[in-house]
Amino acid sequence: MLVPEYELWFGKPWLRRLFEDYFDLAGSVQAGLMLKMLEDPNANLTANVSPAGGKAQIRWQRGLDNSDSFVDILVSTSKPTLKLRSSIYSTTYGVGAFAAFPLDLEKSARPEDNGVVGLRYGSQNLSFGASFVPFLSSSEPPSVVPYGAWLVGRLGGFSAGAQYKPLSTPTGENKHSLPIEDLKNWDYAISYDVGSASPLSPSFKFSLELLRSTQLVASFYQHQVAQREDKWPETGDAPKITNYIDFGLELATRVGKDKPTDDAENSSFQIAANWQANKNFLVKGKLGPSKSSVALALKSWWKPLFTFSVTAVNDHSKGTTAYGFGIHVDDLRNPDSESHLQS
């Protein structure tokens, strides 16, 4: 609910998960915890800790089938944060509201750190919303320009949309214009997709996005689901084993007058894939122009669930390899259910 629908419609969370999950553990050790409150199944606690710092979140949601209506408290030590967040969403009318406010009284240099509120509407073929900063510092003049906004629409398998996402400071010749008039505060995207967003169903999506009028990004994401029967001679049973296969490709190139003269800085690409066998084993790899990465994760069969992971990232330019390790304890999900392994 706190993530703009623009990000979801063009598959950014799924690509980010494919390109970053587990790989960000390189050179570090991380421990995580997710617990369900026995007294209230609608409340849960999540926490992560690493040498760089830690964060914890306590969340209460309205119902197990409505994760978009919730209240939570977020604490972080890596980026000192103490924040209250809330969201309410009507699944009947598709209308929602959200807010995030700091609980510490110290004013931040960034206006958005002093609190953000927003409204949104979403249906199968249309979504729009906007967020505002209600509390500005005393040195800043009041403004009716939103802190962020988006509009996306769908026709069949085709989607198109725009997102207003302002930079912290105006750029160049646009210093004296309204932020909404600066093209570097806007993103535009089109996509074509087939299938549903459910991890239990196959799907693919191709997107083309113009970021801040300076970068053109083409991405492709495919999710496959395959089942096979594993017969047990002792009992004669044939339980189904589900395999999840994900593949992603992203190519980015600089455009416009800010394009560097060095061709090496104009374009970048990354390709990644992962294979998850049932719910207990995951292997994934990523390849880019300067680094290659591989990760392995194993999840226990008993409850609470333990997930152990190891990551290796090779830097081709430096000739070095960094390793990372992680352990995650999860007492929230049913151990008999099949779901994606998470870092």
SULRA-V499202 format. One record per helix or strand of 3 or more residues. SS is the DSSP state (@ for helix, = for strand). FROM is the first residue (numbers start at 1). LEN is the number of residues. Records with the same first field share a line. If there is no record, write none. Layout:
SS->FROM-LEN, FROM-LEN
This chain:
@->5-5, 12-9, 23-3, 111-4, 172-3, 179-3, 183-3, 263-3
=->29-8, 43-8, 53-11, 66-11, 81-9, 95-8, 116-7, 126-7, 148-8, 158-8, 186-10, 203-9, 215-17, 238-17, 267-11, 281-8, 291-9, 305-11, 320-12
